[in-house]
């Protein structure tokens, strides 16, 4: 076991009695992060449509960047030359970078996975590249994120034999990432794999959990398995992760999954869902998702959510937002994104208060009394809309983040 | 001559000695507008990519809306029902609405112009509509703008005979607009037509100028004539307009045209140029336009403009902005738009200071010592890029505003 003094320190403040929910503070070189926390995703060095000033106003504390995307464009050397990712994108708060593993394994077409690493083609120009554990550490050190992730292999969750091999490889890669890592102001998190199989998950949690990482992520969920499977696995795997380090559920970000993830002892979440849905005209309310594109909102003078304090709800009607969407105005994406991020960040803050007050179970019950999960059709509709839009815009069709059911993967 | 007490009052504070530049204050029901003023264009009830809060921070005073676009979508009745355009779009400052005349006459394909009005097809769904002078007044009263424009016919500037007839029709329509107008908190501006012909321009300025409008616009410029023609006509026509009412040069908004327009006694300008160029990656500097898409900016740590106080220049490098453009990130449009609007609004404020200090001629000389006008190729490139983007986005190809050389018209 590597023993290392990581720059990121985690103070666990309180563990709930009735649930497994935890409240804590994660100290990073760019400031403290109160947990549980949701991290907005800034794949290409920007949280889509939003400025750093707005992120501060939303009280976002930590955001994500992506090794795969930034390595390809504009390149890690360039970002390093310009002072690192924080300075490059004008964000002085904590940044976590995903390793690129998930993105590379989500790419269509030619790639080769070997023990040394993975060969892939860029989604931008088709050029060939190789990610090794050492290279993704080097890239993330150049980016200068506060938290870096190991290279992992995110495999199809239902193929046991393949999963077992991928898990073993992920463990060997994790050791190599630890050995390669140098930057003292950056902390490395390990990633547990194992799909939906308890024996693999236990083996992975024990292996990764004993390597001495600054924190531990669950990497193979929210990639196509059912909601029931996801919650069952969380029930099982979360308690196996070291309690004194932050636990990170990658790619999860629907309101219902955040509530259930927090209740199971997860501290960190990230997902493109709130920003992606927003660009597609879908917004969160305490009753569930609302699609502002629908004609029913045509003349509705009410805000998205009556008691919401976000800029959007304080100034604009559903009718105006629908007009902006129908007229294909960029402001629609901005205003909807502000609301959705506010909604999730506020949900996390309120859960933290509930945990510290010992009332997480009551919070969860109240949440479920109001909240209606989007049905499968709505999810499918959002997904196909998104995909057709992505094609029209000539946008990337590589996944931008470990997703939930709405991911493009 | 109609005598009318308009809600908009114009106090002329100072007229320059060496140039014809004027400084004044225009009082409107939604606040005072210091002139000379540049008005950002919010065609579809939003200045593209920008919030009302940002417009206030930029110290924008008056913005534009468009009768043609808002009539088609979402409809004037709907906006009236929701409390009018100010409330609908969350902007509590002054609004000027163009009459839609320019847009209708810029439409390709079937239309019929008669004395009663103009029949046109919607660029959205091809449906047939008729604009009469009375209808465009009614629509603008429903929108509730502070300043409404008469319906005018904006004709091809080089066809003398047609122009003469169009001008006569524009005068008859102006009278009908005046007769139809009722709303006491809205003021009506007349529009001078006549292309590039001095006799027509003189006749139009005298006719329109004697009808008692709250202000007077020059409507037939910046629609394809040369820069030299435009300035020559401004020299000629501006002094013919009543000095006690604001003078408005429609569709003009390049830095050089603003300086030369102000020097010729124009008080109000509007143009989509700063916002449209911004979305295309082109930004203003005191030395001229910069295309941030160019590879030369790839690793440039400098802001767009060293001494600029806008949010973009205070926080982001050219290298970052170029990355956002290349990666097709929406934030590029936002940040570039903030800079370009700041640049023009600041230019206007500095000219106003110079006028009040009696130093407009020196200001103009200093401007021209540094500023290099974009060459024809750059303009053509921007235009074709814009058009290809507009097609890709499925956006309107109707002109959104009376344009300058970069207009899509």
Interface residues (C-beta under 8 A of the other chain):
Chain A: X44 X45 X46 X48 X49 X50 X51 X52 X53 X69 X73 X74 X78 X81 X82 X83 X88 X89 X90 X298 X299 X301 X311 X315 X316 X317 X319 X320 X323 X324 X326 X327 X328 X329 X330 X331 X333 X334 X335 X392 X393 X394 X395
Chain B: X44 X45 X46 X48 X49 X50 X51 X52 X53 X69 X73 X74 X78 X81 X82 X83 X88 X89 X90 X298 X299 X301 X311 X315 X316 X317 X319 X320 X323 X324 X326 X327 X328 X329 X330 X331 X333 X334 X335 X392 X393 X394 X395
